Structure formats: structure tokens, C-alpha cells
Amino acid sequence: MIPGVRVLLCGHAAEAGAEPGEVLALLAARGVDASVVEDVCTRPAALEGRGEEGRLVLGLCDRRPGPEELQARTRRAGFGPFDAEVVPFADAAPAPDPSSRLAALLAARAAGLAARGRTVQAHLRPELAAAGLSRRSLLTGGTWTYRPVAAVGQGCLGVERCGLCVGACPAGAIQGPGRPVVDAEACRACGACVSACPVGAATLPDADLPGLEAELAVLVEEARAAGVPLALACGSAPRIPEEGDRVPVRLPCLSVVTAGWVLQLLVAGAPGIVLAGCGDACRVGGAGRARGVVETVRRVVAARGASAGDRVRLYLGGLPEEPAVGSGATAPAPPGEATVGRAGPRLSEPWATTAAAAALLPSGAVLEDLPAGPGVLSVTERCTLCGLCASVCPTGAVALERGAVTSALTFDPASCAGCGNCVPICPEGALRLSRRLDRDELSGGRRRLRAGAEALCRSCGGPVAPGPMLERIRELLADEGPGLLRLLTELCPDCRAAGRAPAEGPVRG
């Protein structure tokens, strides 16, 4: 049983070709608590007293109220502003078996709500309802509606170490220094910051990653079983393209979608993906981002062979993007692909992209100069193993591993977000970042970029610094007296602070 979520259907499912009794039976088999309330689509009182049931999924016909009125009704019934969601019966109508499709859509939304984190005050921006003022609305709280706002919470690494959400926000609504702050007036609730954040600190109610993963796990299985594509659609898109049967997934904006998301869905077995946006009129430039996503996906999938290149299409403003990325969105998956990652998609970046690319790309494949996504780091001999690059890496892709004998700068390509924070902070200019996907590197695990012997203190025998760092210090202080050089290069910080003198004899490093 899916805990904390109740599904209610209005009694007009038959108008979309679905049988309410069959839908309830299918939902029960999926562990979903559901019932039919004949007039829930039109009578506000039908929801009264149901707020204690936790969260709510409503299956409604075309008589359903608008978003503001629906939010007012569910709030009066005791639900939070974003604790109730609607699945229109029309979304299931194109399917050959509308009852089965409607049950899958309702179950997916219920699973997503159950996995979604709790809404916090920072997520709520009150606005005066478009319907205006009335005596009844003042008494019942219907005067106000709430718009979702992104929030940055616990776990944030700060702008100095990460800042990926700041760079990802197309509205410039997130600013530092320190922990980023979201300007609620400027936020467009597109979700771009959520998919960019590598630690899950950026959140938005309708772009909650655990919730979306749970919902998509159900829907990708439905799409695979039906042999039809998933349609990832902006909530403001005029319509989801109606070229045959599709499994619809409503998102706040295409800006939340990454190339890794699409690749993960393909790896999980989706026969195809349709990206449906609201076009170049998008207030946050989602169209341009979607084009970059499709270009990256096209290159990854095409690397498997020509038969895989026709599985992703882009629609903007309800019209096919020209040139369309392939014409056969339901082309069969390459051999063996549909059996990989069947547990469901992983949406956290950069791992969504790198894990899917490692599964999809053939051995030896290298994709250079991608428009966005992970990177590959290299270092020159100028690296001193100071570790500054590791201190600003938000994903731990770069790490300084200090040992008793040897210290090493290591790099994990599968964890690199391609943010580039490490490059400008290097005092020696020793780092280079190329934006590419190399299948063998992604599968090879963490590797050493640079290593050096650890110098030992001549007084206590403890570690001083890596040899390359001491070599650089000697180079920079060549004109200083020998006493200062010995103090800095032959004593550990504790012995320096204690005023000890270095002992005579050889020293390593």
C-alpha cells in the first residue's frame, strides 16, 4: 500500500473510455487506496474533511476546476497548497486501453507524492487570486493562492564551493555569497536549480527529485509495456503532441530536464522520448536548453548505431522542431539496452548522465565538445598537490588523498559535474577541463592525476607537505635565506609553532 496518499475519481471516467470499477481494481493491485466520488469534479463540499488523509490525487474529467479554484478547494479541505494533484482523464484517452493507462497515471502520481519531500514555508509565495475578492473568499481563505518557489536548504555547500544552482537559474533569481538565497519575486519555478544541485539542497514542490523518480519508475514501465514513448511536457505547453499514443509526464518546465534524465529513461527501457515545450516564448529560455539536451542525447544514442538515432523528438509550441531529431520515436531499443537499469531512472546529476552514458556508449566511444554536462580533468606537471581544487569540488570528483608515504590528486570522471570551479582556483594554472564523455574513462573508476612523495618533518618525523609543493616553495623563495627555507620545508606546522629546529641528516621529499 502506498502510504499517506489517497486517490479519488469523479464518476465520469467512462467519458474517456475508462471503466471506474476496472480502474479501482487495477489501482488496488498496485497498492493504491482509491475510491469514486461522483461529484468531486464539481462540488467543493465533496472534499470536506479529507485533509487528514495526507496527500491527494484527483482523477477528474473536463468539468474540473481551474488551478486556483482547485487549490482553494483542497486547502479548505485541510490539504497543503501542493499536497493535491490532478490527473485529467483526457491524458488516458488516446491509449488503446484507457482504464489501464488511467490506473498507471494515477498510481504513478500517487507514488510520486508519497516520495516527495514536505513543502516548507520558503516554497510558498502568496498571490491574490485572479478571481478577485468576495465576502465568501475572505471568510474561507479563497482570496489567496500560492505559487511554488524554489528553496535552498540544508546540505547546501555554498556558492564558493558549488554555486551550480546560481549558474543554472535562467531568471537570475538565486544569488550568493554563502548559502544561495532565492528571490521569490524573480523565481519562475522552472526547476533548473533542482536538477543542477548535486546534493539535493535545491528543492521545488513539483520538481522534487525523489518524487519524480518514483513517478517515472511507474510510467517508464507503462511506456515500455505499451511500446509507446514518454512525453515530457512543460506544464505551460499548449498541448502534448497527439501523434498517436504517448505516456504523458507533466513537468514545471523543460528547463528541469537534463540530458541525463532522457538517457536514464532510455536505459530504463522507454521506447522513445518526446520533449514538448512552450516554444521560444518561454520566459526562462527553456527552448534553448531543450535543444542542448536533445543534441547531447542524440550524440550519445547515435553512438550505439544508426537504428538508435530516431528515438528522441523535440516539440516547441506544439509544433515539431525542424529538423526533428529522428522521425521514428517508437523505434525498438538496441539489443540488451532495455534490460539495463530496470529499477527506474536516477535523476541526480552528474551521475544520471555519466551512469547512463557508461551503459549506452560502446567501448572506446568518446564524445567531445558537448553543449553541457560532465567533464574530464587533466593536470600538468605544474600541479603542486596543494588540494585547493579538491576543496571547491561540489561532488567529490577531485580529491587530494594524503598518505604517510605518498600523496595523490585523484579524479572520478563519473562524479564530475563539469562546473569548472577547480580551474580558476588553481594557483599554478595546472588544470584543464574538457567537456566530453569517454565511455572507458567513465567505467574505469577513480584514477590518479598527479602523485608525489610526502616529505617528513626532520624534528618529529610527521608529514610536512607533498614533495611537489615543497619544490615550488623552494623555487618561489630562492632568494630568501637558507634558514627560512629550512624552516618551511623541513618542519611540520606543529614543530614550527613549537620553535623546534630541524635535525641534521637526509629528509625525504
C-alpha positions in Angstrom: 0.0 0.0 0.0 1.3 3.5 -0.9 1.2 5.3 2.5 -0.2 8.8 3.0 -1.8 9.2 -0.4 -5.5 8.8 -1.3 -6.8 8.7 -4.9 -10.3 10.0 -5.7 -12.0 9.7 -9.1 -15.0 11.6 -10.3 -17.7 9.4 -11.8 -17.2 10.5 -15.4 -14.2 8.2 -16.3 -16.4 6.4 -18.9 -16.4 9.6 -21.0 -12.7 9.0 -21.6 -13.4 5.3 -22.4 -12.3 4.1 -18.9 -14.4 1.9 -16.6 -14.2 3.3 -13.0 -14.6 -0.2 -11.4 -11.8 -1.6 -13.5 -9.6 1.4 -12.7 -10.2 0.9 -8.9 -9.3 -2.8 -9.2 -6.1 -2.0 -11.1 -5.1 0.6 -8.5 -5.8 -1.8 -5.7 -3.5 -4.3 -7.3 -0.8 -1.7 -7.3 -1.3 -0.9 -3.6 -3.2 2.4 -4.1 -6.1 3.3 -1.9 -8.7 4.7 -4.3 -12.5 5.3 -4.5 -15.0 7.0 -6.7 -16.7 10.2 -5.5 -19.4 11.0 -8.1 -19.4 14.8 -7.9 -15.8 15.5 -6.7 -15.2 17.3 -10.0 -17.9 20.0 -9.5 -18.9 20.1 -5.8 -16.4 21.6 -3.4 -18.1 20.0 -0.4 -17.1 16.6 -1.7 -13.6 17.1 -0.3 -14.5 18.4 3.1 -12.8 16.6 6.0 -10.4 14.7 3.8 -7.3 16.7 4.7 -6.4 14.2 7.4 -5.8 11.6 4.6 -2.4 13.2 3.9 -2.0 13.8 0.2 -4.5 13.6 -2.6 -4.5 12.6 -6.3 -7.7 13.5 -8.1 -8.7 11.8 -11.3 -11.0 14.4 -13.0 -13.0 14.9 -16.2 -13.1 18.1 -18.2 -15.5 19.7 -15.7 -12.6 20.1 -13.2 -12.0 23.5 -11.7 -9.0 25.7 -12.7 -5.8 25.5 -10.8 -6.6 28.4 -8.4 -10.1 27.1 -7.6 -8.8 23.6 -7.1 -6.1 24.8 -4.7 -8.7 26.8 -2.8 -10.9 23.8 -2.5 -8.2 21.4 -1.3 -6.9 24.0 1.2 -10.3 24.4 2.6 -10.5 20.6 2.9 -7.2 20.7 5.0 -4.6 19.9 2.4 -1.4 21.9 1.9 -1.2 24.1 -1.2 0.8 21.5 -3.1 -0.5 18.3 -1.5 -3.2 17.6 -4.0 -2.6 17.0 -7.7 -4.9 16.2 -10.7 -4.6 13.6 -13.4 -7.0 14.5 -16.2 -9.0 11.6 -17.7 -8.1 13.0 -21.1 -4.5 12.0 -20.7 -5.5 8.4 -20.8 -8.0 8.7 -23.7 -5.5 8.1 -26.6 -4.5 4.7 -25.2 -6.0 1.5 -26.6 -6.9 0.5 -23.1 -7.9 3.8 -21.2 -8.7 2.0 -18.0 -5.2 0.5 -17.7 -3.5 3.8 -18.8 -5.5 5.8 -16.3 -4.7 3.4 -13.5 -1.0 3.7 -14.4 -1.1 7.5 -14.4 -2.9 7.7 -11.1 -0.6 5.1 -9.5 2.5 7.0 -10.8 1.3 10.3 -9.4 0.5 8.6 -6.0 3.9 7.1 -5.8 5.5 10.5 -6.7 3.5 12.3 -4.0 4.4 9.6 -1.4 8.1 10.0 -2.1 8.0 13.8 -2.3 9.6 15.8 0.5 7.5 18.0 2.6 6.7 21.6 1.5 8.4 24.2 3.6 7.4 27.9 4.1 10.1 29.0 1.7 8.3 27.2 -1.1 5.2 29.3 -0.8 4.6 32.7 -2.5 1.1 34.0 -1.8 -0.7 35.8 -4.5 -4.1 37.4 -4.8 -6.4 35.0 -6.6 -7.3 36.1 -10.1 -10.9 35.6 -9.3 -10.7 38.7 -7.2 -12.3 39.5 -3.8 -15.7 38.4 -2.4 -17.1 38.1 1.0 -17.1 34.3 0.9 -13.5 34.2 -0.3 -12.4 36.4 2.5 -14.0 34.1 5.1 -12.8 30.8 3.5 -9.3 31.8 2.6 -10.0 31.6 -1.1 -8.7 35.1 -1.7 -5.1 33.9 -1.8 -3.4 31.3 -4.0 0.2 30.1 -3.6 2.7 29.9 -6.3 5.7 27.4 -5.9 9.1 28.9 -5.3 12.4 27.2 -5.3 14.3 26.9 -1.9 17.9 26.1 -1.0 18.0 24.3 2.3 20.2 22.0 4.4 23.1 20.3 2.8 24.0 23.2 0.5 27.7 23.5 0.0 27.6 27.3 -0.6 28.4 29.4 -3.6 32.1 29.4 -3.0 32.4 25.6 -3.2 29.5 24.9 -5.6 27.2 27.6 -7.0 25.7 25.3 -9.7 22.2 26.5 -8.9 23.3 30.1 -9.4 24.6 29.4 -12.8 21.7 27.2 -13.7 18.9 29.6 -12.8 17.7 31.2 -16.1 15.9 34.0 -14.3 18.9 35.1 -12.1 16.8 34.5 -9.0 19.5 32.8 -7.0 22.4 34.7 -5.6 25.2 34.3 -3.0 27.6 34.6 -1.3 27.5 31.8 1.3 24.3 29.8 1.0 22.4 30.9 -2.0 19.2 32.9 -1.5 16.2 32.7 -3.8 14.4 35.9 -4.8 10.8 34.7 -4.6 9.7 37.6 -6.8 12.1 36.6 -9.6 11.8 32.8 -9.3 9.9 31.3 -12.2 9.6 27.8 -10.6 11.2 26.2 -13.6 13.2 23.6 -11.6 16.5 24.2 -13.3 18.2 24.7 -10.0 16.8 21.4 -8.7 18.4 19.2 -11.4 21.6 21.2 -11.2 22.2 20.7 -7.5 24.4 17.7 -6.8 23.5 17.4 -3.1 19.7 17.8 -3.2 19.7 21.1 -1.3 17.7 23.0 -4.0 14.0 21.9 -3.9 10.7 22.8 -5.6 7.4 21.1 -4.8 6.5 20.0 -8.3 10.1 19.1 -9.3 11.1 17.0 -6.3 13.7 14.5 -7.5 12.7 11.5 -5.3 9.1 12.1 -6.2 9.8 12.3 -9.9 12.0 9.2 -9.7 9.1 7.3 -8.1 6.6 8.6 -10.7 8.8 7.9 -13.7 9.6 4.4 -12.5 5.9 3.6 -12.9 5.5 5.5 -16.2 8.6 4.2 -17.9 7.4 0.6 -17.2 3.9 1.6 -18.7 5.6 3.1 -21.8 7.8 0.0 -22.2 4.9 -2.4 -21.8 2.8 -0.5 -24.3 5.6 0.1 -26.7 5.0 3.9 -26.8 7.2 6.9 -26.0 7.1 9.0 -22.8 6.1 12.6 -23.4 8.0 15.0 -21.0 5.9 18.2 -21.3 6.2 21.7 -19.9 3.2 22.5 -17.7 2.6 25.6 -19.9 2.9 23.8 -23.2 -0.2 24.3 -25.4 -0.7 20.6 -25.7 1.2 17.3 -25.7 1.7 16.3 -29.3 -1.1 13.9 -30.4 0.7 11.8 -32.9 -0.6 8.5 -31.6 -0.4 7.1 -28.2 2.0 8.6 -25.6 2.5 8.3 -21.9 2.4 11.9 -20.6 4.6 13.4 -17.9 3.8 16.9 -16.8 6.8 19.0 -15.6 7.1 22.6 -14.4 9.3 23.5 -17.4 11.6 21.7 -19.9 14.4 23.6 -18.1 14.4 21.0 -15.4 15.1 18.2 -17.9 18.8 17.2 -18.4 20.4 15.0 -21.0 21.0 12.5 -18.2 17.3 12.3 -17.4 16.4 11.4 -21.0 19.3 8.9 -21.2 18.3 7.3 -17.9 14.7 6.8 -19.3 16.1 5.2 -22.4 18.3 2.9 -20.4 15.3 2.0 -18.2 13.5 0.8 -21.3 11.4 3.7 -22.6 10.9 3.0 -26.4 11.2 6.8 -27.1 11.1 10.2 -25.6 9.1 13.3 -26.7 10.1 16.7 -25.2 7.2 19.1 -25.5 7.8 22.7 -24.6 6.0 26.0 -24.8 8.4 27.3 -27.5 10.6 30.3 -27.9 8.2 32.4 -25.9 9.3 30.5 -22.7 10.0 33.1 -20.0 13.1 31.2 -18.9 14.6 30.2 -22.2 13.6 26.5 -21.9 13.6 26.1 -25.6 17.4 26.7 -25.9 18.1 24.4 -23.0 15.9 21.7 -24.5 17.8 21.9 -27.8 21.1 21.4 -26.0 19.7 18.4 -24.2 18.4 16.8 -27.4 21.8 17.4 -29.1 23.7 15.6 -26.3 21.2 12.8 -26.2 21.2 12.4 -30.0 25.0 12.1 -30.0 25.1 9.5 -27.2 22.3 7.4 -28.6 23.6 7.6 -32.2 27.0 6.3 -31.0 25.2 2.9 -30.5 24.3 2.7 -34.2 22.0 4.3 -36.8 19.0 2.3 -35.5 19.1 4.1 -32.2 19.2 7.6 -33.6 15.5 8.0 -34.2 14.2 7.7 -30.6 14.0 11.3 -29.3 11.9 14.1 -30.7 11.5 17.8 -29.7 8.3 19.8 -30.0 8.2 23.5 -29.2 4.9 25.4 -29.0 3.1 22.2 -30.1 4.9 22.0 -33.5 7.7 19.7 -34.5 11.2 21.2 -34.1 12.9 21.4 -37.5 14.8 19.4 -38.2 13.2 16.8 -35.9 15.6 14.6 -34.1 14.6 11.4 -35.9 11.2 10.5 -37.2 10.6 7.2 -35.5 10.1 7.9 -31.8 9.0 4.3 -31.2 12.0 2.7 -32.8 13.0 -0.5 -30.9 15.7 -0.3 -28.3 19.1 -1.5 -29.3 19.8 -5.2 -28.2 20.3 -5.5 -24.5 19.5 -1.9 -23.6 16.1 -2.4 -22.1 17.4 -4.8 -19.6 19.8 -2.3 -18.1 18.8 -0.2 -15.1 15.2 -1.5 -14.9 15.0 -0.4 -11.3 14.0 3.0 -12.6 15.7 6.3 -13.5 18.2 8.1 -11.4 17.8 11.9 -11.8 20.6 13.3 -9.6 23.3 14.9 -11.7 26.0 14.4 -12.8 25.5 10.7 -12.0 22.3 10.5 -14.1 24.3 11.5 -17.2 27.5 9.6 -16.5 25.9 6.3 -15.5 23.6 6.3 -18.5 26.4 7.2 -20.9 28.5 4.4 -19.4 25.6 2.0 -20.1 24.8 3.3 -23.6 28.2 4.1 -25.2 30.2 1.3 -26.7 33.7 0.7 -25.5 36.1 3.2 -26.9 33.5 5.8 -27.7 34.4 9.4 -26.9 32.1 12.4 -27.4 33.9 15.7 -27.5 32.7 19.3 -27.1 29.2 18.6 -25.6 27.0 21.6 -25.0 26.6 20.8 -21.3 27.2 18.1 -18.8 30.1 16.3 -17.2 33.8 17.0 -17.9 37.2 15.3 -17.8 40.0 16.9 -15.8 43.7 16.8 -16.6 46.7 18.3 -14.9 50.2 19.4 -15.9 53.5 19.0 -14.1 53.0 22.4 -12.5 50.5 20.8 -10.1 51.9 21.0 -6.5 49.2 18.8 -4.8 48.0 21.8 -2.8 44.5 20.5 -2.8 42.7 23.8 -3.5 40.9 22.2 -6.4 39.5 19.4 -4.2 38.3 22.0 -1.7 35.9 23.6 -4.2 34.7 20.4 -6.0 31.0 20.0 -5.1 30.7 16.3 -6.0 34.0 14.9 -4.7 35.1 14.2 -8.2 38.5 15.7 -7.4 40.1 14.6 -4.1 43.5 15.0 -2.5 44.5 11.7 -0.8 47.4 12.3 1.6 49.2 9.2 2.8 52.1 8.5 5.1 54.4 7.8 2.1 52.7 9.3 -1.0 50.0 11.9 -1.6 47.9 11.9 -4.8 45.4 14.1 -6.6 42.7 11.7 -7.9 39.7 12.2 -10.2 36.5 10.3 -10.8 35.0 11.1 -14.2 31.6 9.6 -13.2 31.2 12.2 -10.5 32.3 15.4 -12.4 29.6 17.9 -12.9 31.7 20.0 -15.3 31.2 23.1 -13.2 34.9 24.2 -13.7 35.2 25.6 -10.2 38.6 23.9 -9.9 40.2 25.5 -12.9 40.4 29.2 -11.9 41.3 28.5 -8.2 44.5 26.6 -9.1 47.4 29.0 -8.3 49.7 27.3 -10.8 47.2 27.2 -13.7 47.8 23.5 -13.9 44.2 22.2 -14.5 42.4 21.7 -17.8 38.7 20.7 -18.1 37.3 19.3 -21.3 33.6 18.7 -21.7 33.4 15.2 -23.0 32.0 11.7 -22.3 34.6 9.0 -22.6 33.0 5.6 -22.0 36.2 3.8 -20.9 37.1 6.6 -18.5 33.5 6.6 -17.0 33.8 2.9 -16.4 37.3 3.0 -15.1 36.6 4.4 -11.7 38.8 6.9 -9.8 42.3 7.4 -11.1 45.4 9.3 -10.2 46.1 12.6 -11.9 49.3 13.5 -10.0 51.3 11.9 -7.2 54.3 12.8 -5.1 56.3 11.6 -2.1 55.2 13.0 1.3 58.1 14.9 2.9 58.6 14.1 6.6 59.5 16.5 9.4 63.2 16.4 10.5 62.2 17.0 14.1 59.3 14.7 14.8 59.0 12.5 11.6 55.4 13.7 10.9 54.2 14.8 7.4 55.2 18.2 6.2 53.8 18.5 2.7 53.9 16.7 -0.7 57.2 16.9 -2.4 56.0 18.9 -5.5 54.6 21.6 -3.2 58.0 21.9 -1.4 59.8 22.1 -4.7 57.5 25.0 -5.7 58.2 26.8 -2.4 61.9 26.5 -2.9 61.5 27.9 -6.4 59.5 30.9 -5.2 61.8 31.6 -2.2 65.1 31.0 -4.0 66.3 34.5 -3.0 65.4 34.1 0.7 67.9 33.0 3.4 68.5 29.2 3.9 67.2 29.4 7.5 63.7 30.4 6.3 63.7 27.7 3.6 64.7 25.0 6.1 62.0 26.1 8.5 59.3 26.0 5.8 60.3 22.9 4.0 61.8 20.7 6.7 59.4 21.2 9.7 55.8 20.3 10.1 53.4 23.1 11.2 53.3 21.8 14.8 57.1 21.8 15.2 57.3 25.3 13.6 54.8 26.6 16.1 56.8 25.0 18.9 60.0 26.7 17.8 61.9 23.4 17.2 64.9 23.3 15.0 65.3 20.7 12.2 67.7 17.9 12.9 70.6 17.2 10.7 70.6 14.4 8.1 68.7 13.5 4.9 65.0 14.1 4.6 62.6 12.5 2.1 60.8 14.9 -0.4 
